[in-house]
Amino acid sequence: MEEKLLGLIKNIQSDRRLISFDEAATKQAIILRILSCLGWDLFNIDEVYPEYSVGGKKVDYALRYNNYNKVFIEVKKVGEDLEKHQEQLLSYSFQEGVKLAILTNGITWWFYLPLHEGSWEQRKFYTVEVYDQDSEEITQKFEDFLSKENVISEKAIENAENIYKGRQKQYLIKETLPKAWSKVLEGPDEALIELIAETTEKLCGYKPDYITVENFITSSIQEIRHPSFQKARVTATQPKSTISKRAAEIDASYTYKSISSFVFKGKKYEVNSWRDMLIQICNIMLASHRDRFEQVLNLVGRKRPYFTRNKNELRFPKIINGTDIYVETNLSANSILKLSIDILSLFGYTRDDLSIEVQQNGATYSR
C-alpha cells in the first residue's frame, strides 16, 4: 500500500496540469485515487459515501465503518479560498460527532480535530502541501491519518492527538524555519513581494512594481551574505559551506537578470522584458490552442487570478490580443517564469521545451 501511494504522490507532484482542474476533476484524479491507495473501497457506499447529507447540506465524502461516520472530507478546486469553507465543514463534523475532518483542493490538505475546543484554525492540527513537502513525508502522514486500517482502529485519532497535544508541532516549526528561509533566498515569494509593495505604498503613497521590490529584497539578502556580516553570524550549526551553497542558490534565480530572448520548441523569440516574454507565450499558446485557451483562467495566485475577463481584478492588466482575457503583468522575473511554465503545462508542454537567454553584468547566457 505504501509503495503504491508513494508512487501516486510523486506522479501528482510532477503533474502541473492539476492546478487547472475543477472540483470534479480534482476528486477523480487525486482524492479518489489517494483513498483507494489507502485501502478504501470506492465502490462501497458503506465505506466511501459521496455527497453525504447533513442537515439538508452535503459533505463531499464520508468515510464510514459499521454505519458510523469516521471522517468527513470536503473538496474544493485549486485556487479556492479554503478558509471560507472550514467553518461549514467543522460545523457539520461537530453536529455528527465526527472526530476527524479534512478540507482539501487536492494540493493543499488541512486536517482537523473538529471536536476539540478553540477556533476553527486552532483545531487544524496538520497541513499537507503536495507540491512543497517531501513525498515520503506526505505518504507517511496520509497513512497515519487516513488509511482505512488506522481510521477503523482509531489509531488515526491517536496519531492526530499526538501531534495536536505534543511538542512535535513546535519541533516541526523550528525544523522547517531554515527550509522556509532558504526558499525565500532562492527567490522571494510572491506574497512577501506584495506585502512589501503594499507597505511601501502606505508609507509614501507610491506603490513600486514587483520587479523593483524583488531586486530590493535580493539586494538586502546579499548584504546579509556579505563576508563581514557572515563572519559575525556563522555558527557551528551553520557552516560557511552551507552559506556558500545558499548564495549559489540565489545567484541561480532570475533576479537582476534581463531577458533578451527565449526559445520555445526550437524557435527563438526576441523580447525586451520579462513581461514581453509572458505576453509572447500567451500569444503562442492562443495561436496553437485557441479552442482551449480559456483554460488559463484557472491559473490563480494566492490572492487574485493571473488571468481574468475583469481587468479590475488585476493590478497591471494587459489584454491578450484577439481575446477578452487579461493577464497580470506586475510580477517579478521569477514569478513570470513560473507562471509561463504553468501556462505551457496547461497545454501539454514541459520546462524542457523552454530556454531563456539572459544578460547580467554585460554577459549573455542561456538557461
N, C-alpha and C positions, 0 to 999 in steps of 0.2 A: 504493500500500500504506500509506504513512504517513498520508495523509488519512483513509483508512478506519479505521485503528487509532486515530487521534486522536479521531474521532467516537465510536467504541466506548468509549474510556476516559471521555470526557465523559458519555456515557449511563450508564455504570456509576457514576460519581461522583454523579450526580443521582438514582440509584435506591436509596433507603434500604431497600427490601424485601430487598436482598441479605443484610442482616445476619441474616435469619431462615432462609436457605437451608440445607438439609442438604448432605452431601457430594456426592450425585448431582446435585442442582440446581446446585451451585456449578460442577461440571465442565461441565455442559451450557450454563449461562448465561454463564459467564465464561471458564473455561480453554480450552475448545474454540474459542470464538469468537475469543479472542486468538490462539491458534495459527493459526487459519485466516487471520486478517488478516496474520500474519507469514509466510504463504506455504506453510504445511504442508498436505499433502493428508490430511485427516482420515479418508478412506475407504481409504487405502492403508496397510496394516499394515507395509509395508516402510519407511514414513516415521514413522507415529504408531502405535505398538504399545501397546494398552491392557492393563493387568494383566500386565505383563511379569514372567516368573518368574525369580527369583534365589535359588538355593539353597533351593527349597521355599517361599520367600516371594514376594510380588509388589510391584512398583512400579507406581503408577497409570499412568504413561506413560513409554515410552522413545522418544525421537526418534532415528531411525536413518537411516544412509546407507551404501549398499554393504555391507549386512549387519553394520555396526558400530554399536554404541550410542554416540551422541554426547552426549545429555542425558537425565538422569533427572528426572522431575517427580513429586513426591508431593503429594497434595491432601487437605486436611482441611476440615471445616466451620468457619464463622466461630465464634469463641469457643473453639475447641480450643486447648490449650496446645501451640504448635508446638515449643517446646524439648524436649518429651518424645519427639519423633519425629525430631529431626535426627540423632541417633547412628545410628539404624537406616538412614535414607536414605543417610548418608555411608558407612556400612559397606558397604552394597550397591554404592554407586558405586565405592568403593575396590576391592572384590572384582572388579568387572567392568572396572576401568580407565577408568571414565567421568570425563572431565575437568571436566564442568560439571553441577551438580545444583541443583534448585530445590525448596524447601519452601514451600507456599502454602495459604492458605484463601480465595483469590480476592481478598481485600482487602489482606492483607499478603503480600509476596513476598520470601523470603530466597534470595539467590544465593550458591552455594558453589563453591570450587575444591577438590574432595574429595581430590585427590592431593597437596595441599600439606601441609607439616608443621604441627604445632601442634594446639591443641584444636579441637573442632568449631566453637566460636564464632569462633576465630581464622581459620578457613577461610572464614567468611562475609565476602564482600567488598562486598556491596551489599544494600540493603533498599529495596523499593518499598512505599509506603503509599498506596494508591489514593485514599483519602478526604482525605489530608493534603497530598499533594505536587501540584505543578503538572502539568496534563495533558500539556503538551508535553514536559516533562522525563521523565515516565513513558513516553511514546511513544518518545522517543529511546533510553531505556535498554532497553526491550523490543526495539527494532530492533538495538541494539548487541549484546545478549547472546543473543537468542533467535530472530532472523529465520532462516529456512531458509538464505538465501544466506550469512549470516555464520557460521552453525554449520558448514555444509559446507566453507567455505573456511578454517575455523579462525580467522577474523577475530574471532569471538565470544570465543575464548580469549585472543586478543591484547588485545582491549578489556578483558577481565576482569583480565588480568595488569597492564595499565597502571594500573588503579585500585588493585589489590592492592599493587603494589610502589611506585607513585609517591607523590607528595606531595598528590595530589588529595584523598585521604581527609581529611588534616588541613585542607586548604583548605576542603573542604565543611563540615567541622565548625565551623570558625571563621565561615564564611559563614552557617551555619544557626543558630548560637547566638543571635544577635539575634532571629531569627524565633521561636525557641523561647521566648525571654524575653517577646516581645510576645504570644505565645499564652497564656503564664501570666498576663500583665497583663490580657488580655481577660476572663479568668475562670479562677481556679485549677483546675488539672487534678485529677480525682478521686484519682489516685494520690498527688499531693502532699498533698491534704487528708487522706487516710487515713494517710500517713506521719506527719504532724504530730500527728494524733489519737492514734495508737498510741504515739508518743514521749512525749506528754503523760501518757498513762496509765502508762507505765513510770516516769516521774519522780514523779508524785504519787498514783498509784493510782486516779485518776478519768479516765474517757475522755469527752471533750467530744463533743457531737453535731456533725455535719458542717456545719450552718449556722453554728454558733459559730466553727468553725475557718475557714470561708470568710470570715466577717466579719473575723476577726483578720488573715488574710493580706492581704485587701483594704486594711484599715486600715494595715498595715505598708507596703504598696506606696504608698499615698497619702502616708505620711510621707516616703518616699524622693522623691516628686514635689514635696514642699514647696519653695517658691522658694529658701529658704536652703540646702537640700540640692542643689537643681538647679544653683544658681549655681556651686557648687564642682565639680560633675560634668560640666557641659556642655562639650563639646569640639568641635573643627572637624568631627569625624566624626559628632557627634550634636547637630545644631542644635536651638534651642528649639522650632522649628516641629514637629520630629519628636516631642519630648517632649509638646507640647500635643496632638498628634494621638493619641498613645498614652493620654494622660489621658482624652481623649474616649472612647476605646475601652473603658476600664474603667468609665466612667460609663454606658456603654451596656449593661453586664451587669445582672443582677438582684440582685446582692449589695446588702445593706442595704435592699432594697425589699420591702415587704409586699404580698402579693396580696390583693385584695378580691373579685375575681370574674374569670371568663373567659367568653368567648363562643365556642361551637363550632357551626358551621353555622347561624349566625344566632340561636341560643338562648343566653341568658345564665344562668350558674350562679354563685350566691353561694358563696364559700368563706372559711374562716377562716385558712387557711395554705396553703403550697405543697404540703404533704403531702395536705391535703384535695383539692387540685386533682388530684393524681396518682390518688387513690382514685376521685374522681368520673369521671375519664376512663376508668379501668378499668371502672367500672360501666356507663358509656355504651357502651363497646365490647362488654361482655358482653351487654347487652340487645340490641344490634343484630347481633352476630355470635357468638352463643352456640355455634354449631356449629364455629366456627373459633377460638374464644377461646384455646384452649390453645397457639396459636402464640406467645403471649407468653413461653412457657417457653424460646424460642430467644434471648431478649434477655439478654445477659450483659455483665458488666463485665470489667475486666482481671483480677480475682482471684476473683470469685464471680458467681453469677447475680443478675439483678434479680428474676426470678420463679422459684419452685420449689414443689414439693409437700412438701419437707422444710424446715420452718421453722428447723431448726438450722443451715442453710447461710447464713442471713441474720443481720445484726447487729440489726435492728429490724424484725421481720416483722409484716405486717398482712395478715390473711386477707381475700380478696375474697369478699364475701357471695354465697352461692349456689354456691360452688366449693370445691375443696380446694387452691386455689392461693394462695400467699403472695407478697406484693410487698415489696421492700426500701424502707423509708421514711426511713432515716437517710442522706439525701442533701442536698446543698446545693441552693439555689434554681436555679442554672444547670443542675445535673445533673438535677434533676427536670424542668425544661423540656425538656432534650434527650431524656430518656427518654420524656416524654409525646409528643413529636414522633415518636420512633421507634415508639411504640405505635400512633399514628394511621397511620403509614406502612404498618404491617403490614396494615392493613385498607383501604388504598387512598386515604387522605386525605393532604392536604399541609399545610405550615406555614401557608398562606393560609387554611385552614379554622379556624384557632385564633387568637384575640387575647386579650391579657392586660391586665387593669386593675390597676395597682399604685399604691402610695402611698409617697411619700418626702418627708420634711420637711413633712408636712402637706398636700402636693399630691397629687391623684389624676389619673392619665392612662393612656391605653391605648397598647399597643404590639403 
